Amino acid sequence: DWDTDDFYASRKEIIDERLKEISGMSKDELSAEVEDYFVNNLNVSSMVSWDLLKEPEYIAGLLGCFEPSQLALILERMIKDHRTYRSGLPDLTCWNPTTQELKFVEVKGPGDKLSYKQILWIRFFMSIGVTAEVCHVDPTGSVHSTGMKVKNARTTPKKSAQHTPKKGAKNK
């Protein structure tokens, strides 16, 4: 019943308790627990593709960039309404385990606009103190150009930021 409206409702008490536990953990406790799950579930068939995470230190580096309370809020959002929030997540998750910097980035090409769900995720991340950006890319040179340049990224989705070509304007 994972992808049904009843998943959370039928497990509410145990899920809420677990989210509370995660929120109250230190970063070290959270990393140790996830590393333990990684080691014990590496070759077990499940919803998590542990083998894509390379090694325990890889995921520990990512988790070290979150406050456990932030991670608990993200998990809560996804588990309470998975059918709504399973889409719209940003394209990239960028992190630096040394500086503990974390950023979610939605990449948009020419003519691309943020979907409603993408806007909701970006606003949610920002509301819990997680950096989220939109990176607009434009092709450079001719049609056959392989180069891309990055325009200034916006950290807040604004309706006015959506590009609408003016009538009679030439495309780049």
C-alpha positions in Angstrom: 0.0 0.0 0.0 3.0 2.3 -0.4 1.5 4.4 -3.2 -1.9 4.7 -1.6 -3.5 7.4 0.6 -3.7 4.8 3.4 0.0 4.2 3.8 0.7 7.0 6.3 -2.8 6.8 7.9 -2.4 3.1 8.7 1.1 3.7 10.3 0.7 7.2 11.7 1.9 6.5 15.2 5.0 4.6 14.3 5.9 7.0 11.5 5.4 10.1 13.6 7.5 8.5 16.4 10.3 7.7 14.0 10.3 11.2 12.5 10.6 12.6 16.0 13.5 10.3 16.7 15.3 11.4 13.5 14.6 15.1 14.2 16.2 14.7 17.7 19.4 12.9 16.5 22.7 14.5 16.2 24.4 14.5 12.8 26.8 11.8 14.0 24.0 9.6 15.3 22.1 10.0 12.0 25.1 9.2 9.9 26.0 6.1 12.0 22.5 4.8 11.7 22.3 5.3 8.0 25.7 3.7 7.5 24.5 0.7 9.5 21.4 0.5 7.2 23.7 0.7 4.2 25.9 -2.1 5.3 23.0 -4.4 6.3 20.9 -3.7 3.3 23.4 -3.3 0.5 22.3 -6.4 -1.5 18.7 -6.6 -0.3 16.0 -5.9 -2.7 14.1 -2.8 -1.5 12.8 0.6 -2.6 16.3 2.1 -1.8 19.0 1.3 -4.4 21.8 1.2 -1.8 24.3 0.1 -4.4 24.0 3.4 -6.2 25.3 5.2 -3.2 28.8 3.8 -3.7 29.9 3.5 -0.1 28.7 4.4 3.4 31.0 7.5 3.5 29.3 8.9 0.4 25.9 9.0 2.0 27.3 10.1 5.3 28.9 13.1 3.5 25.4 14.1 2.2 23.7 13.6 5.5 26.3 15.7 7.3 25.0 18.6 5.2 21.5 18.4 6.6 20.3 19.2 10.1 18.5 16.1 11.2 15.4 18.2 11.8 15.5 19.3 8.1 15.8 15.7 6.9 12.9 14.7 9.1 10.7 17.5 7.6 11.6 16.4 4.1 10.8 12.7 4.9 7.6 13.8 6.6 6.4 15.7 3.6 7.2 12.7 1.3 5.7 10.0 3.4 2.5 11.8 4.4 1.6 12.6 0.8 3.9 10.5 -1.4 1.6 10.6 -4.4 1.7 14.4 -4.5 5.3 15.0 -3.6 7.1 12.1 -5.4 7.5 14.5 -8.4 8.8 18.0 -8.7 12.0 17.4 -6.8 14.9 19.4 -8.2 17.2 17.8 -10.8 20.4 18.1 -8.9 21.5 17.6 -5.3 24.9 19.2 -4.8 26.8 18.9 -1.6 30.3 19.4 -0.2 31.0 17.2 2.8 34.0 19.3 3.9 32.1 22.6 4.2 28.7 20.9 4.8 27.1 23.0 2.1 24.0 21.6 0.4 22.0 22.9 -2.5 19.1 21.6 -4.6 19.2 22.9 -8.2 16.4 22.8 -10.7 17.8 23.1 -14.3 15.7 24.8 -16.9 16.6 25.2 -20.6 15.3 27.6 -23.1 11.5 27.8 -23.0 11.3 25.6 -19.9 9.1 26.8 -17.0 8.9 25.6 -13.4 6.0 23.3 -12.8 3.6 23.9 -9.9 5.1 21.0 -8.0 8.7 22.2 -8.6 7.7 25.6 -7.2 6.2 23.9 -4.1 9.4 21.9 -3.5 11.7 25.0 -3.9 9.6 27.0 -1.5 9.4 24.2 0.9 13.2 23.7 0.9 13.7 27.4 1.5 11.2 27.5 4.3 13.2 24.9 6.2 16.5 26.5 5.6 17.8 24.4 2.7 19.2 26.2 -0.3 17.3 25.7 -3.5 18.0 27.4 -6.8 16.8 27.5 -10.4 19.6 27.4 -13.0 18.6 28.7 -16.4 20.9 27.5 -19.2 21.0 28.8 -22.8 22.8 27.2 -25.7 25.6 29.4 -27.1 26.8 29.7 -30.7 25.2 27.8 -33.5 22.5 25.1 -33.4 25.3 22.5 -33.3 27.1 24.2 -30.4 27.9 21.9 -27.5 28.8 24.8 -25.1 26.4 25.9 -22.5 26.5 28.9 -20.3 24.8 29.4 -17.0 22.6 32.5 -16.4 22.2 33.9 -13.0 20.3 31.5 -10.8 17.3 32.6 -8.8 16.8 31.3 -5.3 13.1 32.2 -5.3 10.7 31.3 -8.0 9.0 34.5 -9.2 6.3 34.7 -11.7 7.9 37.7 -13.3 11.1 35.7 -13.8 9.5 33.5 -16.4 10.7 34.5 -19.8 8.0 35.4 -22.4 9.4 36.6 -25.7 8.1 39.9 -26.8 6.1 40.0 -30.0 8.5 40.4 -32.9 11.6 39.8 -30.8 14.3 37.6 -32.3 15.4 34.5 -30.5 19.1 34.2 -29.6 
